[in-house]
């Protein structure tokens, strides 16, 4: 890969595209939250009470994806978007990563909830149908963010920073982006503490980066990871789960120190060179 286009890669987004990406991501989401905060009566009358299912909340969650799609389309058109979306078909990862995805993440929540005495809050569903509906909704909510965070921001950050440092920067930005949801009553985050959440976001970002790179920049695995973080079957373990994720991030960092602190194997393209 050769750096061209003002800091970008040939046929790919320029490195400077990170600025409009963050501007759009924060502008859309924080603008919508400002609307909900300043005009609560109109928002409630027009769209219903604020909740995790509120249409404006969902639109705010989709902000990173909207920004990523807009920039990819502007830079490379529909053919470029098609190449970008081929990253949904990258599923290759080693067995330890699949164990973490399918078993490790739920065990983190279960162990954290057991330690802080909230395990009894698990499975708050009155029927299998309501559980399946909750799972289906979460599949199309949080994971969509990954079209922006790992789909665009992480590869571009890794052009300038080693993966570990890129992970911390992205995790901090990712955590801070959620801030308005913590101050508006009715959102899922309004019952949580903000500082542990940001710590957890940075730790999760470090954990996810080596999986992302070893998979060749898979959007699918990043989205599956994100879904497991929000899976409604796992108990609410805030804020202790953030501490446990930080411990897991330390282990992942030690085990992957060569790739996390080096540039070899780091995914730096947003749009693959060919289909």
C-alpha positions in Angstrom: 0.0 0.0 0.0 1.4 3.4 -0.9 0.3 6.6 0.7 -1.4 8.9 -1.8 -4.3 11.4 -2.0 -3.1 13.7 0.7 -2.3 11.1 3.3 -4.8 8.4 2.1 -4.3 5.2 0.1 -4.9 4.9 -3.6 -8.6 4.4 -4.2 -9.3 4.7 -0.5 -10.3 7.4 1.9 -7.7 10.0 2.8 -6.3 10.0 6.3 -7.7 13.4 6.8 -11.2 11.9 6.3 -11.1 11.1 10.0 -11.9 14.8 10.7 -15.3 14.9 8.8 -16.0 11.4 10.1 -15.8 12.4 13.8 -17.5 15.7 13.0 -20.5 14.0 11.4 -20.6 11.2 14.0 -20.7 13.6 16.9 -22.8 16.3 15.1 -25.6 13.9 14.2 -25.7 12.1 17.6 -25.2 15.0 19.9 -27.4 17.2 17.8 -30.3 14.7 18.2 -29.7 14.4 21.9 -29.7 18.2 22.2 -33.1 18.2 20.4 -34.4 15.7 22.9 -33.0 17.7 25.9 -34.2 21.1 24.7 -37.6 20.1 23.4 -38.7 17.1 25.4 -42.4 17.8 25.1 -42.4 18.0 21.3 -40.1 14.9 21.1 -42.4 12.9 23.4 -45.6 14.1 21.5 -44.1 13.4 18.1 -42.2 10.2 18.7 -43.1 8.9 22.1 -41.3 8.7 25.5 -37.5 8.6 25.4 -36.2 5.0 25.6 -33.7 2.7 24.0 -36.4 2.1 21.3 -37.0 5.7 20.6 -36.6 6.5 16.8 -34.4 9.5 17.5 -32.2 7.5 19.9 -31.8 4.8 17.2 -30.9 7.4 14.6 -28.3 8.8 17.0 -26.8 5.3 17.5 -26.6 5.0 13.7 -24.5 8.2 13.4 -21.1 6.4 13.0 -22.5 4.2 10.2 -24.2 7.2 8.4 -20.9 9.1 8.5 -18.9 6.2 7.2 -21.3 5.4 4.3 -21.4 9.1 3.3 -17.7 9.4 3.2 -17.2 6.1 1.3 -19.9 7.1 -1.2 -18.4 10.5 -1.7 -14.9 9.1 -2.2 -15.5 6.0 -4.2 -19.2 5.9 -5.3 -21.4 2.8 -5.3 -18.6 0.5 -6.5 -16.4 1.6 -3.6 -19.3 1.1 -1.2 -19.7 -2.5 -2.6 -16.0 -3.1 -2.0 -16.2 -1.7 1.5 -19.2 -4.0 2.3 -17.2 -7.1 1.3 -15.6 -6.8 4.7 -18.9 -8.2 6.0 -17.9 -11.6 4.6 -14.6 -11.8 6.5 -15.1 -14.4 9.2 -11.7 -16.0 9.7 -10.3 -15.9 13.2 -8.5 -18.4 15.4 -10.3 -20.7 17.9 -9.3 -18.6 20.9 -11.1 -15.6 19.4 -14.2 -17.5 18.8 -14.1 -18.8 22.4 -13.9 -15.2 23.6 -16.7 -14.1 21.3 -19.1 -16.9 22.2 -18.2 -17.9 25.7 -15.7 -15.3 27.1 -17.9 -12.2 26.9 -21.0 -13.8 28.5 -18.8 -15.2 31.2 -17.4 -11.7 31.9 -20.9 -10.4 32.5 -22.0 -13.4 34.5 -18.9 -13.4 36.8 -19.1 -9.6 37.2 -22.8 -9.7 38.1 -22.2 -12.6 40.6 -19.5 -10.6 42.3 -21.6 -7.5 42.8 -24.8 -9.4 43.6 -26.9 -8.5 40.5 -27.0 -11.9 38.9 -30.6 -12.3 39.9 -31.5 -9.6 37.3 -30.5 -12.0 34.5 -33.2 -13.1 31.9 -35.8 -10.4 32.7 -38.1 -11.8 30.0 -41.6 -13.3 30.6 -41.5 -15.5 27.5 -39.1 -16.9 24.8 -40.8 -14.6 22.3 -40.0 -11.4 24.2 -36.4 -12.6 24.6 -36.1 -13.3 20.8 -37.6 -9.8 20.1 -35.1 -8.2 22.4 -32.2 -10.1 20.8 -33.4 -9.2 17.3 -33.6 -5.5 18.2 -30.1 -5.5 19.7 -28.8 -7.1 16.5 -29.8 -4.1 14.5 -28.9 -1.4 17.1 -25.4 -1.2 18.6 -23.6 -3.4 16.0 -24.5 -0.9 13.3 -22.0 1.5 15.0 -19.2 -0.7 13.8 -19.5 0.4 10.2 -18.0 3.6 11.5 -15.8 2.7 14.5 -14.0 -0.3 13.2 -15.1 0.1 9.6 -13.5 3.5 9.1 -11.9 5.0 12.2 -9.6 2.2 13.3 -8.0 1.5 9.9 -7.3 5.2 9.5 -5.9 5.6 13.0 -3.6 2.7 12.4 -2.0 4.5 9.5 -0.4 6.9 12.1 -0.4 4.9 15.4 0.5 1.4 16.5 -2.7 -0.6 17.0 -2.5 -0.4 20.8 -2.4 3.4 20.8 -5.0 3.6 18.0 -7.3 1.4 20.2 -7.0 3.7 23.2 -7.7 6.8 21.2 -10.7 5.2 19.5 -11.9 3.7 22.8 -11.8 7.1 24.5 -13.6 8.8 21.6 -16.1 6.0 21.5 -16.8 6.3 25.2 -17.1 10.1 25.1 -19.5 9.9 22.2 -22.0 8.2 24.5 -21.9 11.0 27.0 -25.3 12.6 26.2 -27.1 9.3 26.8 -25.9 9.3 30.4 -27.6 12.6 31.2 -31.0 12.0 29.6 -33.5 10.1 31.6 -35.0 7.2 29.8 -31.9 6.0 27.9 -30.4 2.6 28.8 -27.2 4.4 29.9 -28.9 6.9 32.3 -28.7 4.3 35.1 -24.9 3.7 34.7 -21.8 5.6 35.9 -20.0 7.4 33.1 -16.3 7.0 34.1 -16.4 3.2 34.4 -18.1 3.1 31.1 -15.4 5.0 29.4 -12.8 2.8 31.0 -14.7 -0.2 29.7 -14.9 1.3 26.2 -11.1 1.8 26.1 -10.5 -1.8 27.4 -13.0 -3.3 24.9 -11.3 -1.3 22.1 -7.9 -2.9 23.0 -9.4 -6.4 23.1 -11.2 -6.0 19.8 -8.3 -4.6 17.8 -6.1 -7.7 17.5 -9.2 -9.7 16.5 -10.1 -7.1 13.9 -6.6 -7.1 12.5 -6.1 -10.9 12.4 -9.4 -11.2 10.5 -8.2 -8.8 7.9 -10.5 -6.0 8.9 -13.8 -8.0 9.4 -16.9 -5.9 9.9 -18.9 -9.0 10.7 -16.7 -10.0 13.7 -16.6 -6.5 15.0 -20.4 -6.4 14.8 -20.7 -9.8 16.5 -18.4 -8.6 19.3 -20.5 -5.5 19.7 -23.7 -7.5 19.8 -22.3 -9.7 22.6 -21.6 -6.6 24.6 -25.2 -5.6 24.3 -26.8 -9.1 24.3 -30.0 -8.8 26.5 -29.5 -12.3 27.8 -26.4 -11.3 29.8 -27.0 -9.6 33.2 -26.3 -5.9 33.8 -22.9 -5.9 35.5 -22.1 -2.2 35.4 -19.8 -0.9 36.7 -17.8 -4.0 37.7 -17.8 -5.5 34.2 -15.6 -2.5 33.1 -13.0 -3.5 35.6 -13.0 -7.1 34.4 -12.8 -6.0 30.8 -9.8 -3.9 31.7 -8.2 -7.0 33.2 -8.9 -9.0 30.1 -7.5 -6.2 28.0 -4.3 -6.4 29.9 -4.0 -10.1 29.2 -4.9 -9.6 25.5 -2.2 -6.9 25.3 0.5 -9.2 26.8 -0.5 -12.1 24.5 -0.6 -9.9 21.4 2.2 -7.4 22.3 4.1 -7.9 19.1 1.2 -7.0 16.8 -0.3 -4.4 19.1 2.9 -2.4 19.4 4.1 -3.0 15.8 2.7 -2.1 12.4 2.9 -5.6 10.9 -0.6 -6.9 10.2 -2.4 -3.7 11.0 -5.4 -3.1 8.7 -5.1 0.4 7.3 -7.5 0.3 4.3 -11.2 1.3 4.6 -12.1 0.3 1.1 -10.5 -3.0 -0.1 -8.5 -2.6 -3.3 -10.7 -5.0 -5.2 -13.8 -7.2 -4.9 
